[in-house]
Amino acid sequence: GQLVDSGGDSVQAGGSLRLSCVGSGYPYTKYCMGWFRQAPGKEREEVATIDRDGTTTYLDSVKGRFTITKDNMKNTLYLQMNSLKSEDTAMYYCSADYPSTYCALGNWNFWGQGTQVTVSS
């Protein structure tokens, strides 16, 4: 199985981006998936998750600005990012906790290659 991230770009503060993560080999979006990010010199942090039933969780700093969704027919995960801030600058990775139904345990065993988001103020 494979996950391929895309959609990262350089934008100005206040702008929007939509990240995509296309899965192949396994029906990833029918199970737990998430988005993570890592900025230089910082630890990786969990940005958003979505489980089999569509229940979502968000990092406090992105609540109200980011939305995680999925399309099971396309086996694709999305992250809509609005009102971007300079502190959102990071490499973003999608991940799957396959084949877990819910994301509570967080056994992230598949990862995308990452897509860079740079927000300038």
C-alpha positions in Angstrom: 0.0 0.0 0.0 1.0 3.6 -0.6 -0.1 7.1 0.4 0.8 10.1 -1.8 0.4 13.6 -0.4 0.1 16.7 -2.6 -1.2 20.3 -2.5 1.4 22.0 -0.5 2.5 25.5 -1.7 3.7 28.9 -0.6 1.0 31.3 0.3 0.5 34.5 2.2 -1.0 34.7 5.6 -4.8 34.6 5.5 -4.7 32.4 2.4 -6.1 28.9 1.9 -4.8 25.5 0.6 -6.2 22.1 0.2 -4.0 19.1 0.8 -4.8 15.7 -0.8 -3.6 12.2 0.1 -4.4 9.5 -2.4 -4.2 5.9 -1.2 -3.5 2.8 -3.2 -3.4 -0.9 -2.3 -5.7 -0.7 0.7 -9.1 1.0 1.4 -7.4 3.4 3.8 -10.2 6.0 4.0 -12.6 3.4 5.3 -10.4 3.3 8.5 -8.6 5.8 10.7 -6.6 8.4 8.9 -4.9 11.7 9.9 -2.7 14.6 9.0 0.5 15.5 10.8 3.0 18.3 10.4 6.6 18.9 11.4 8.3 22.2 11.3 12.1 22.5 11.3 13.5 22.0 14.8 10.1 21.0 16.2 8.5 17.7 17.0 5.9 16.2 14.7 2.3 17.1 15.8 -1.0 15.6 15.0 -3.1 18.1 13.1 -6.4 16.3 12.5 -7.8 12.8 12.4 -10.9 11.1 11.0 -12.1 7.7 11.8 -14.2 5.2 10.0 -17.5 6.8 11.0 -16.3 10.3 10.1 -15.6 11.5 13.6 -12.9 14.1 13.6 -10.4 15.6 16.0 -8.3 18.7 15.6 -5.2 20.3 17.1 -6.5 23.2 19.2 -4.5 25.8 17.2 -6.2 24.8 13.9 -9.8 24.4 15.1 -12.2 26.5 13.1 -9.6 27.0 10.4 -8.8 23.5 9.1 -11.2 20.7 8.0 -10.4 17.1 7.4 -12.6 15.1 5.0 -12.4 12.0 3.0 -13.8 10.5 -0.2 -14.1 6.7 0.1 -14.9 6.3 -3.5 -11.6 7.9 -4.4 -9.7 6.6 -1.4 -8.5 10.1 -0.9 -8.1 12.2 2.3 -8.2 16.0 2.3 -7.2 18.8 4.6 -8.8 22.2 3.8 -6.7 24.9 5.4 -8.2 28.4 5.7 -6.9 31.6 7.4 -3.4 30.3 7.3 -0.8 31.7 9.7 2.9 31.8 9.5 3.0 29.2 12.4 1.3 26.7 10.1 4.5 26.5 8.0 5.6 22.9 8.1 5.9 19.7 6.1 2.5 18.0 6.2 2.1 14.3 6.1 -1.0 12.1 5.8 -1.0 8.8 7.7 -3.2 5.8 8.2 -3.7 3.6 11.2 -4.8 0.7 9.1 -7.0 -1.2 9.6 -8.1 0.5 12.8 -11.7 1.6 12.9 -11.1 4.4 15.4 -8.0 6.6 15.9 -7.7 6.3 19.7 -4.6 4.1 19.7 -2.8 6.0 17.0 -0.8 3.1 15.6 0.1 5.1 12.5 1.6 2.5 10.1 1.4 4.1 6.7 2.8 7.5 5.8 2.8 9.8 2.8 6.0 11.3 1.6 5.0 14.8 2.8 4.0 18.1 1.1 5.5 21.5 2.1 3.3 24.3 3.3 4.9 27.7 3.7 3.0 30.7 4.9 4.5 34.1 4.7 3.3 37.0 6.8 
